[in-house]
């Protein structure tokens, strides 16, 4: 049993995990045609799920995984305001 499975029984074994591209907040902003500050605010508010990379020099490094970006660009995505109204 690998270390990920020991900590989270629902986690797939390391051999089954897929690797995805991680996008910078600037890249996401460019793809979605919004300001970088908007993407950062979405991340801070929890609207956009981000990956926090190990910090270097006290700076927080955030990335958005490819699957999260794909969902955001499809009809499957509902803004938080819409979800709250349901």
C-alpha positions as CSV (number, residue, x, y, z in Angstrom):
1,X,0.0,0.0,0.0
2,X,1.5,3.4,-1.0
3,X,1.6,6.4,1.4
4,X,-1.3,8.2,-0.3
5,X,-3.6,5.3,0.2
6,X,-2.5,4.9,3.9
7,X,-3.7,8.5,4.6
8,X,-6.8,8.5,2.4
9,X,-8.4,5.2,1.8
10,X,-10.4,6.7,-1.1
11,X,-7.3,7.9,-2.9
12,X,-6.2,5.9,-5.9
13,X,-2.8,4.2,-5.8
14,X,0.0,6.4,-7.1
15,X,0.2,4.2,-10.2
16,X,-3.4,5.2,-11.1
17,X,-3.1,8.9,-10.6
18,X,-3.2,11.1,-13.7
19,X,-0.9,14.0,-14.2
20,X,-2.5,17.2,-15.5
21,X,-1.1,20.5,-16.6
22,X,-1.1,23.3,-14.0
23,X,-2.0,26.8,-15.3
24,X,-0.8,30.0,-13.7
25,X,-3.5,32.5,-12.7
26,X,-2.3,34.8,-15.5
27,X,-2.7,31.9,-18.0
28,X,-6.2,31.2,-16.7
29,X,-7.1,34.9,-17.0
30,X,-5.9,35.0,-20.6
31,X,-7.8,31.8,-21.5
32,X,-11.1,33.1,-19.9
33,X,-10.5,36.7,-21.0
34,X,-10.8,38.2,-17.6
35,X,-8.5,40.2,-15.4
36,X,-5.9,38.4,-13.4
37,X,-7.3,40.0,-10.2
38,X,-10.7,38.4,-11.0
39,X,-9.1,34.9,-11.1
40,X,-7.3,35.6,-7.9
41,X,-10.5,36.8,-6.2
42,X,-12.3,33.6,-7.5
43,X,-9.5,31.5,-5.9
44,X,-9.7,33.4,-2.6
45,X,-13.5,33.1,-2.5
46,X,-13.4,29.4,-3.2
47,X,-15.2,29.8,-6.6
48,X,-12.2,28.4,-8.4
49,X,-10.4,25.4,-6.9
50,X,-6.6,26.0,-6.9
51,X,-3.5,24.0,-6.1
52,X,-1.2,25.6,-3.6
53,X,2.4,24.8,-4.4
54,X,5.1,24.8,-1.8
55,X,6.0,28.3,-0.9
56,X,9.3,29.9,-1.8
57,X,10.4,33.0,0.0
58,X,7.1,33.6,1.7
59,X,5.2,33.9,-1.5
60,X,2.1,31.8,-2.1
61,X,2.1,30.0,-5.5
62,X,-1.3,29.1,-6.9
63,X,-2.1,27.0,-9.9
64,X,-5.3,25.8,-11.6
65,X,-5.4,22.2,-12.8
66,X,-6.4,21.4,-16.4
67,X,-9.6,19.5,-15.3
68,X,-10.8,22.4,-13.2
69,X,-10.2,24.8,-16.1
70,X,-12.1,22.5,-18.5
71,X,-15.1,22.3,-16.2
72,X,-15.0,26.1,-15.8
73,X,-15.2,26.5,-19.6
74,X,-18.2,24.1,-20.0
75,X,-21.9,24.3,-19.2
76,X,-21.3,22.2,-16.1
77,X,-20.0,25.2,-14.2
78,X,-22.5,27.2,-12.2
79,X,-21.3,30.4,-10.5
80,X,-21.7,30.5,-6.7
81,X,-24.6,33.0,-6.9
82,X,-26.5,30.5,-9.1
83,X,-25.8,27.6,-6.8
84,X,-27.0,29.6,-3.8
85,X,-30.3,30.3,-5.5
86,X,-31.1,26.6,-6.1
